[in-house]
Amino acid sequence: MELANLGLVGNCQIAAHIAHDGSVVWCCLPRFDAPPVFGALLDEGGGRFQIGAADGSAGRQRYLPNTNILETTFETNEGAFRVLDFAPRFIQYDRSFRPKKLVRIVEPISGMPRVRVVCDPVLGWSKARPRRTDGSNHISFDGYAEDLRLTTDVPLSYIGGNSFALTGKQHFVLAWGNPVEESLRPLCEQFLARTTQYWQTWVKHCDIPSIFQEEVLRSALALKLHCFEDTGAIVASLTSSIPEAPGSGRTWDYRYCWLRDAFYALDAFRLLGHFEEREQFLQYLLNIVAADPTKGLAPLYRIDGRKDVEETILRDWSGFQNQGPVRVGNEAGLHQQHDVYGEVILALTPLFIDPRFRDQVSEPLLDVVEGLARRAALLAGTPDAGIWELRTEWKPQTFSSLMCWAATDRMAKIARIHRPAVAEEFAAAAARIHQEILTNATDPVHGNLTSEYGSREVDASLLQAITLGFFGENRSAARATIAAIRRDLERNEWLLRYRTDDGFGVPEVAFAVCTFWLVEALARVGQEDEAREVLERCRAIQAPLGLLAEDVAPTTGKMWGNFPQAYSHVGCIHAAFAADPRW
């Protein structure tokens, strides 16, 4: 199984990964961070839901234009057919309708193709099989916390691997909780029409640059699927444990909300002209802060705001391409990562300085932001795990201090409008942190920023100093930082995160978002033509469906890491807008 051959569907409540043989190979129900119902992505015995050609041949995948509806077309000796996969999503009764249902529609195109259907779910991480009970037009799978039912107009005797001739359109609805009681065919057709309309309307409301338009739109659609609308959380990825590189042991569970990643995602939605995600995330964030009056932030949370993300290894799961270990939970939730204070404040700053959001400004919210900024001022320059979540010795990370500077700098701007009495206090804190960074994290020879206080090494996150405006009008220091990063970290035109041993060895693959950061940085220092050249090269890392993983092998261009990765799609959106010639 290759990442490039996977499509993603979802509705901001559930999601499913579908391989080009028509198999649902990853689907967690009833929400993103639940145990898998179909987990063949990480173990052949992990369950799958396949609707494919009887001869086992693979299909061709595409998305219906400007939607998250996946079409897989099969051509066989007997004839051709297609499978449409989607999770219903549309507006109903002035509310978002996003049921825990996966709809699959099978339609003949020519001839009389033979189709094979297998629905083989598992009881989560145990890999045990639920008890199957056949009704007249449905199959119940017993053993879950709620009902899991497959309703179909295909004879149930064929749901198990026996091939059959496809002579007309057939429908399947896999439902968690509330089963389908309505007439199946008109329900599925209605769901398809209204879901298509929803996504196409959502895309019409997207602002896009003049370049890289298809890539930006697909990134926008993919990013939207990472939003858990029930609480406002935005997850880093919808998968777990896909290795960053073969044999690396770097297999992480990313089905949680990193506050850092959420900020970058919200800023991408801002560029796209969508703001409802910020409003939803604000409620998620306030629930988190209200639960901890000290204003101490963890790097990541569950999608319901809980902190219990203890990391465990599942020894009886073989892993993606037998590249284990498979992990549930993430140890990074126990880390101190001081940059999160800056990212949260950056995410909220538009509420205070953009007159369109005046109705959302309140004294309690100002109290929250001021408290977070004060904590950032105290933590700047102190050791932490940093953006790269180092599991070795913690040191003062320059990126963390940069974000602490950004927290105090933006708080000063907010205070000038809403709390003038503390504006100078935060301006002074920002100036202090700014000078400390320049003093402790500047290479004395080349004049670039360094990754840690007192170090000569660089890491790709330093490119964000340019995007944040840390250098002001000093383009020479900004360009020196770009040059140092490219000199030390560029491999076959892709950027590594860093080149130090982090306890798992020195990274071998490029972190996709870092190359997009390079595009942004080049554009901001006036090297727009070069920025667009680098952006064009980024097309090579996209899967046929336009989806992006976390990592890319510089020597082969093969994708690795959790898939798709919100960070990577965020990087694509930011880079395209930054490099846009605006003509």
C-alpha positions in Angstrom: 0.0 0.0 0.0 1.3 3.4 -1.0 0.3 6.8 0.4 0.0 8.1 -3.1 -2.8 5.7 -3.8 -5.0 6.9 -1.0 -8.0 9.2 -1.1 -9.6 11.0 1.8 -13.3 11.7 2.5 -15.0 13.2 5.5 -17.5 15.7 6.9 -15.8 17.3 9.9 -17.1 14.6 12.2 -15.7 11.4 10.7 -13.2 10.6 7.9 -12.1 7.6 5.8 -9.0 6.7 3.8 -9.8 4.8 0.6 -7.2 2.9 -1.4 -7.4 2.7 -5.2 -8.6 -0.9 -5.0 -11.8 0.5 -3.5 -11.0 -0.4 0.1 -11.6 1.7 3.1 -8.4 1.0 4.9 -8.6 3.6 7.7 -11.7 4.9 9.5 -12.1 5.7 13.2 -15.6 5.9 14.6 -17.4 7.9 16.0 -14.7 10.5 15.7 -11.1 11.1 14.5 -9.3 10.0 17.7 -11.5 6.9 18.3 -10.2 3.4 17.8 -10.3 2.2 14.2 -13.3 0.3 12.7 -11.2 -0.3 9.6 -7.5 -0.3 10.2 -5.9 -2.2 7.3 -3.6 0.8 6.7 -1.6 -0.3 9.8 -2.2 -4.1 9.7 -3.6 -6.5 7.2 -5.7 -8.0 9.9 -7.0 -4.5 10.9 -10.2 -4.7 8.8 -11.4 -3.1 5.6 -14.5 -2.3 3.6 -13.8 -3.1 0.0 -16.0 -2.4 -3.1 -13.8 -3.2 -6.0 -13.3 -5.2 -9.2 -13.7 -9.0 -8.8 -10.3 -9.5 -10.6 -8.6 -7.4 -7.9 -7.5 -4.7 -10.3 -6.9 -1.2 -9.1 -9.0 1.8 -10.1 -8.3 5.4 -11.1 -9.2 8.0 -8.4 -10.2 11.6 -8.7 -12.3 14.0 -6.7 -15.5 15.3 -8.2 -14.6 19.0 -9.1 -14.3 21.2 -6.1 -15.6 18.6 -3.6 -14.5 16.1 -1.1 -16.4 13.4 -2.9 -14.1 10.6 -4.2 -14.6 8.8 -7.5 -12.8 5.5 -8.2 -13.3 4.1 -11.7 -12.6 0.5 -12.5 -12.1 -0.9 -16.1 -12.2 -4.7 -16.4 -12.6 -7.2 -19.2 -16.3 -7.5 -18.4 -17.0 -3.8 -18.2 -16.4 -0.6 -16.3 -17.9 0.9 -13.2 -17.3 3.6 -10.6 -17.6 4.0 -6.9 -18.5 7.3 -5.3 -17.5 7.7 -1.7 -18.4 10.5 0.7 -19.5 11.5 4.1 -22.7 13.6 3.9 -22.3 17.3 4.8 -24.7 20.2 4.2 -26.8 22.8 5.9 -30.1 21.7 7.2 -32.5 23.7 9.5 -29.8 26.4 9.7 -27.4 23.8 11.2 -24.5 21.8 9.9 -25.7 18.3 9.1 -22.7 15.9 9.4 -23.9 12.4 10.4 -21.6 9.6 11.3 -22.3 7.9 8.0 -20.2 6.8 5.1 -22.0 6.6 1.8 -20.8 4.4 -1.1 -22.6 4.4 -4.5 -21.6 1.9 -7.1 -22.6 2.6 -10.7 -22.0 0.6 -14.0 -20.5 2.6 -16.8 -20.3 0.0 -19.6 -20.8 -3.8 -20.0 -21.6 -6.0 -17.1 -18.6 -5.7 -14.7 -18.2 -8.1 -11.8 -17.9 -6.5 -8.4 -16.6 -7.8 -5.1 -17.8 -6.4 -1.8 -16.2 -7.2 1.6 -17.2 -5.4 4.8 -14.9 -6.7 7.6 -14.8 -4.2 10.5 -12.8 -4.7 13.7 -13.5 -3.9 17.4 -10.9 -1.2 17.6 -7.3 -1.9 18.6 -8.1 -5.5 19.7 -8.6 -6.5 16.1 -11.4 -8.8 17.3 -14.3 -9.2 14.9 -17.8 -8.0 15.9 -20.7 -10.4 15.6 -22.5 -10.1 12.3 -26.3 -10.2 12.3 -28.1 -10.1 8.9 -31.5 -8.3 8.6 -33.5 -8.1 5.4 -31.6 -5.2 3.9 -28.9 -4.5 6.5 -26.1 -6.0 8.4 -25.6 -5.2 12.1 -22.1 -5.4 13.6 -22.4 -6.0 17.4 -19.9 -5.3 20.1 -19.4 -1.5 19.7 -20.5 1.2 22.2 -23.2 2.1 19.7 -24.8 0.4 16.8 -22.8 -0.1 13.6 -25.0 -1.0 10.7 -24.5 -1.4 6.9 -27.6 -0.8 4.9 -27.6 -1.7 1.2 -29.8 -2.7 -1.7 -27.2 -5.4 -2.7 -28.2 -8.9 -1.7 -26.6 -9.6 1.6 -25.3 -13.0 0.4 -22.9 -11.0 -1.8 -21.4 -9.0 1.1 -18.5 -11.3 2.0 -16.4 -11.7 -1.1 -18.7 -13.5 -3.6 -18.5 -11.6 -6.8 -21.6 -10.5 -8.6 -22.6 -8.8 -11.9 -23.3 -5.2 -11.5 -26.4 -4.5 -13.6 -27.5 -1.2 -12.1 -26.7 1.5 -9.5 -26.3 0.1 -6.0 -26.0 1.9 -2.6 -24.3 1.3 0.7 -24.6 3.4 3.9 -22.4 2.5 6.9 -23.9 4.2 9.9 -22.6 4.6 13.5 -25.4 5.2 16.0 -28.6 6.2 14.2 -29.2 3.7 11.4 -30.8 4.4 8.0 -34.6 3.9 8.2 -35.6 5.8 5.1 -35.8 4.5 1.5 -32.2 3.9 0.6 -31.9 5.0 -3.0 -33.5 8.5 -2.8 -31.7 9.1 0.5 -28.3 8.4 -1.0 -29.0 10.5 -4.1 -30.2 13.3 -2.0 -27.1 13.1 0.2 -24.9 13.1 -2.9 -26.6 16.1 -4.5 -26.7 18.2 -1.3 -23.1 17.3 -0.3 -21.9 18.2 -3.8 -23.6 21.5 -3.6 -22.2 22.2 -0.1 -18.6 21.6 -1.1 -18.8 23.5 -4.4 -20.4 26.5 -2.6 -17.8 26.4 0.1 -15.1 26.5 -2.6 -16.8 29.4 -4.4 -16.4 31.4 -1.2 -12.6 30.8 -1.1 -10.2 33.5 -2.0 -7.4 32.1 -4.1 -4.1 33.4 -5.5 -3.4 33.8 -9.2 -1.0 30.9 -9.2 -1.1 27.3 -7.9 -4.9 27.5 -7.8 -5.8 23.9 -8.1 -3.3 23.0 -5.5 -4.6 25.6 -3.1 -8.2 24.5 -3.6 -7.4 20.9 -2.9 -5.3 21.9 0.1 -8.2 24.0 1.3 -10.7 21.1 1.0 -8.3 18.7 2.6 -7.6 21.1 5.5 -11.3 21.5 6.1 -11.6 17.8 6.7 -9.2 18.1 9.6 -11.6 20.4 11.5 -13.6 18.6 14.2 -16.6 20.9 14.1 -18.3 19.5 17.2 -15.7 21.2 19.4 -13.7 23.5 17.1 -10.5 21.4 17.3 -8.3 21.1 14.3 -6.2 17.9 14.2 -2.7 17.6 12.8 -3.6 14.5 10.8 -6.3 11.9 10.5 -3.9 9.0 10.8 -1.5 7.5 13.3 1.9 5.8 13.1 2.8 6.1 9.4 6.6 6.3 9.7 8.6 9.4 8.7 11.1 7.2 6.9 11.6 3.4 6.6 13.0 1.8 9.7 13.1 5.2 11.5 10.9 4.3 14.5 9.4 7.8 14.1 5.8 6.7 14.1 3.5 9.2 15.9 -0.2 9.5 16.5 -1.3 12.8 15.1 -5.1 12.6 15.6 -5.0 15.4 18.1 -5.1 19.2 18.2 -1.7 20.8 18.4 -2.2 24.4 19.2 0.7 25.3 17.0 -0.7 23.6 14.0 -4.2 25.0 14.7 -2.8 28.6 14.5 -1.2 28.0 11.1 -4.4 26.3 9.9 -6.5 29.3 11.0 -4.2 31.7 9.3 -4.6 29.6 6.1 -8.3 29.8 6.4 -8.0 33.6 6.9 -6.1 33.8 3.6 -8.9 31.8 2.0 -11.5 34.2 3.4 -13.1 31.6 5.8 -13.5 32.7 9.4 -16.0 30.3 10.9 -13.1 28.0 11.8 -11.6 30.7 14.0 -14.9 31.3 15.8 -15.2 27.5 16.5 -11.6 27.2 17.6 -12.0 30.2 20.0 -14.6 28.2 21.9 -12.4 25.2 22.0 -9.5 27.3 23.3 -11.5 29.1 25.9 -12.7 25.7 27.3 -9.1 24.7 27.6 -7.9 27.9 29.3 -10.9 27.9 31.6 -9.9 24.5 32.9 -6.4 25.8 33.9 -6.5 29.2 35.6 -2.6 29.3 35.6 -2.8 29.8 31.8 -0.3 26.9 31.4 -0.8 25.4 27.9 0.1 21.9 26.8 1.3 21.5 23.2 -1.7 19.3 22.2 -5.1 18.2 23.4 -7.7 15.7 22.5 -10.4 16.9 20.2 -12.7 17.3 23.2 -10.1 19.4 25.0 -8.8 16.7 27.4 -5.1 16.3 28.1 -5.0 12.5 28.5 -2.9 11.6 25.5 -0.6 9.1 27.2 1.5 7.3 24.6 1.3 3.5 24.3 2.8 1.0 21.8 0.6 -1.7 20.3 3.0 -4.6 19.8 0.4 -6.8 17.9 0.0 -4.3 15.1 2.5 -4.6 12.3 2.4 -1.0 11.2 2.3 0.6 7.8 4.2 -1.5 5.3 5.3 -3.5 8.4 7.1 -0.4 9.6 6.2 -0.2 13.3 5.7 0.5 16.0 2.1 1.5 16.1 1.4 4.1 18.7 -1.8 5.4 20.4 -1.5 8.7 22.2 1.5 11.1 22.0 4.2 11.8 24.6 4.6 15.3 23.3 1.4 16.1 25.3 3.6 16.1 28.4 6.2 18.4 26.9 6.8 22.1 27.6 6.8 23.8 24.2 6.9 27.5 24.9 6.1 28.6 21.4 2.4 27.7 21.9 1.7 30.9 23.8 2.8 33.0 20.8 0.8 30.9 18.3 -2.4 31.1 20.4 -2.1 34.9 20.6 -1.3 35.1 16.9 -4.4 33.1 16.2 -6.5 35.4 18.3 -4.9 38.7 17.3 -7.3 39.3 14.3 -10.2 39.4 16.7 -8.8 42.5 18.4 -7.4 44.5 15.4 -9.8 43.6 12.6 -13.0 45.7 12.9 -15.1 42.8 11.4 -14.8 40.9 14.6 -15.6 43.7 17.1 -18.5 41.7 18.5 -16.3 39.0 19.7 -14.0 41.2 21.8 -14.7 41.0 25.5 -13.0 41.8 28.8 -12.7 38.1 29.8 -11.1 37.3 26.4 -8.7 40.2 26.9 -7.8 38.8 30.3 -7.0 35.4 28.7 -4.8 36.9 26.1 -3.0 39.2 28.5 -2.4 36.2 30.9 -0.9 34.1 28.1 1.3 37.0 27.0 2.6 37.4 30.5 3.5 33.8 30.7 5.3 34.0 27.3 7.4 36.9 28.6 8.5 34.8 31.6 9.3 31.7 29.5 11.3 33.3 26.7 14.9 31.9 26.7 14.2 29.0 29.0 14.7 25.3 28.0 11.9 23.4 26.3 11.3 20.6 23.8 10.6 23.2 21.0 8.7 22.9 17.8 10.5 19.7 16.8 9.4 18.0 20.1 12.9 16.8 21.0 12.9 13.8 23.3 16.5 14.3 24.3 17.9 17.1 26.4 15.9 20.3 26.4 17.7 23.6 25.7 16.6 27.2 25.0 15.1 26.9 21.5 15.3 30.0 19.4 11.9 29.4 17.7 10.2 29.1 21.0 11.7 32.5 22.0 10.7 34.0 18.6 7.1 33.0 19.4 7.3 34.4 22.9 8.5 37.7 21.3 5.6 37.5 18.9 3.2 37.0 21.8 4.4 40.1 23.6 4.7 42.2 20.4 1.2 41.4 19.4 -0.1 41.9 22.9 1.4 45.4 22.8 -0.5 46.1 19.6 -3.7 44.8 21.1 -3.2 46.7 24.3 -2.7 50.0 22.4 -6.3 49.6 21.2 -8.0 47.9 24.1 -5.8 48.3 27.2 -3.5 51.3 26.8 -2.3 51.1 30.5 -0.3 47.9 29.8 0.8 48.7 26.2 4.3 50.0 27.1 4.9 47.1 29.5 4.4 44.5 26.7 6.3 46.7 24.2 9.3 46.7 26.6 9.0 42.9 27.1 9.0 42.4 23.3 12.1 44.6 22.9 13.9 42.7 25.7 13.2 39.3 24.1 14.1 40.6 20.7 17.5 41.7 21.9 18.1 38.5 23.9 17.5 36.5 20.7 19.9 38.6 18.7 22.5 38.4 21.5 22.2 34.7 22.1 21.2 33.2 18.8 23.1 35.0 16.1 26.0 33.3 14.2 29.0 35.7 14.7 30.4 34.8 11.3 27.4 34.8 8.9 24.9 36.9 10.9 22.1 34.4 10.7 19.9 33.2 13.5 20.8 29.8 15.1 18.5 27.1 16.3 19.5 27.2 20.0 21.0 29.8 22.3 24.8 29.5 22.0 24.7 27.1 19.0 26.0 27.4 15.5 23.4 25.0 14.1 20.3 26.1 12.2 16.8 24.5 11.7 14.1 25.3 9.2 11.7 26.9 11.8 14.0 30.0 11.7 12.4 30.8 8.4 9.4 31.8 10.4 11.3 34.7 11.9 11.1 36.4 8.5 7.3 35.7 8.2 6.7 37.0 11.7 8.5 40.3 10.9 11.3 39.7 13.5 14.0 41.3 11.3 12.0 44.4 10.4 13.6 46.1 7.5 17.0 44.3 8.0 16.9 42.2 4.9 20.6 41.3 5.2 20.0 39.3 8.4 16.9 37.7 6.9 18.8 36.7 3.7 21.7 35.4 5.8 19.3 33.2 7.7 17.8 31.9 4.5 21.3 31.2 3.0 22.4 29.3 6.2 19.4 27.1 6.2 19.7 26.3 2.5 23.4 25.6 2.9 23.0 23.3 5.8 19.6 21.7 5.3 18.8 21.6 1.6 18.9 18.1 0.0 17.9 17.8 -3.7 16.0 21.0 -3.4 14.0 19.9 -0.3 14.6 21.1 3.2 15.3 18.9 6.2 14.0 20.2 9.6 17.4 20.0 11.2 20.5 17.8 11.0 21.1 16.9 14.7 20.6 13.6 16.4 17.3 13.8 18.2 17.4 10.3 19.8 16.2 8.6 16.7 19.3 9.5 14.6 19.7 12.3 12.2 16.5 12.8 10.1 16.7 11.4 6.5 13.6 13.0 5.0 12.5 16.5 4.3 9.6 17.9 6.2 7.3 19.1 3.5 6.1 22.3 5.1 9.7 23.5 5.5 10.1 23.9 1.7 6.9 25.9 1.7 8.3 28.1 4.4 11.2 28.7 2.2 8.9 30.0 -0.5 7.3 32.4 1.9 10.7 33.6 3.2 12.1 34.2 -0.3 9.0 36.2 -1.3 9.1 38.4 1.8 12.8 39.4 1.1 12.0 40.4 -2.4 13.1 37.2 -4.2 9.7 36.5 -5.7 10.9 34.9 -8.9 13.0 32.4 -7.0 10.1 31.8 -4.6 7.9 30.8 -7.5 10.5 28.5 -8.9 10.7 26.7 -5.6 6.9 26.5 -5.4 6.7 25.0 -8.8 9.1 22.2 -7.7 6.8 21.5 -4.9 4.3 20.0 -7.4 6.5 16.9 -7.4 5.6 15.9 -3.9 1.8 15.9 -4.4 0.0 12.6 -4.7 -2.2 12.2 -7.8 -5.2 13.4 -5.9 -3.3 16.5 -4.7 -2.9 15.3 -1.1 0.3 15.9 0.8 2.0 13.8 3.5 4.2 15.1 6.3 7.6 14.1 4.7 9.2 13.5 1.4 12.4 11.4 0.7 14.8 13.9 -1.1 16.4 11.1 -3.2 13.2 9.5 -4.5 10.4 12.0 -4.0 8.4 9.4 -2.2 6.0 10.6 0.5 6.3 9.4 4.1 4.6 10.3 7.4 1.0 10.7 8.4 -1.3 11.4 5.5 -2.6 13.8 4.6 -0.9 16.2 6.9 -2.7 19.5 7.8 0.7 21.3 8.2 1.8 20.5 4.7 -1.5 21.7 3.2 -1.3 24.9 5.3 2.2 25.4 4.0 1.0 25.1 0.4 -1.7 27.7 0.9 0.6 30.2 2.6 3.4 29.7 0.1 1.0 30.2 -2.9 -0.4 33.4 -1.5 3.1 34.7 -0.5 4.5 34.0 -4.0 1.5 35.4 -5.8 2.6 38.1 -8.3 -0.8 39.7 -7.8 -1.3 40.8 -11.4 
